[in-house]
């Protein structure tokens, strides 16, 4: 199904993209912009990955929470979820 967009704001964005990239073809500009955005979304670090990275850096720096007790934390969470 062909894409036909009648929106002056979108046309302005495409023109700005063309100027910034040096491209001259609107179709190629839209193709490249969408492809690049999809790649950026696929490469985006998840929250779990960001937290794990921060935790690794903290551990490497020698930070240890005085309140961390993994066994007690797991037991508490299991109890809360009814998984005795």
N, C-alpha and C positions, 0 to 999 in steps of 0.2 A: 504494500500500500504506500503510495507516494506521500511525502510530507509536504504540506503547503501551509505556511504560516503567514497570516496577514496581521502582523502586529508591529507597529512602528518602533516600539521599545526593543523588540527582538532584533529588528533590522539594524537599529543603532548599535546594539551589542555586537552583532556580527561584523558590522563595519569597523568597530573599535578593535575587535579581534583580528580582523584582516590587517589593519594598520600596525598592530603590535607584533604580529607574526610575519608580516611581509607576504602573506598568501594573497592570491588574487581571485580565488574561486570560492564563492560562498558555500557551495556544497562541501568542498574539501575542508573549509574552516569549521563547519558544523560537525562534520565527521571527526576531525581531529580533536575538537573541543570535547565532544561527547566521549570519544575513546580515551582521552587523557583523564577526564573526570572519572570514568569507570575504573581505570587503572588506579587512580589515587584512592578511590573508595576501597578497592580490593586490597591495596597495600596498607590501609589505615590500621594502626595498632589498636587492638581491642582493649577495653578497660582492664580485663584480667591480665593481659600482657603488660600494660603500663604499670599496674600495681606490682606484678611480679618483678619487673625491672627495677622499680623503686625499692622494693624489699631487698633485692640482691645488692643494690648499691648501699643500702643502709647496713646490711650484714657485712659487706666488705669494709665499710667504714668503722665497724666495730660496735654499731648500735644494737643493743639488745634490750628489749623492753623488760623492766623489772617485774612486769605483771604477766609475762607470757608463760603459759603452761598449756602446751598443746593437748595433753591428755585430759586435763580438767576442762579445757574449752570444748573438746570433742564430746566429752561426757555431758556437759551442759547442753550443747546443741542437740545431741541425741535425745536427751530428756525432753527438751522443748518440742521436738518433732514426734515424740512418743515412740522413739526407737530405743527402748531400754535394752 
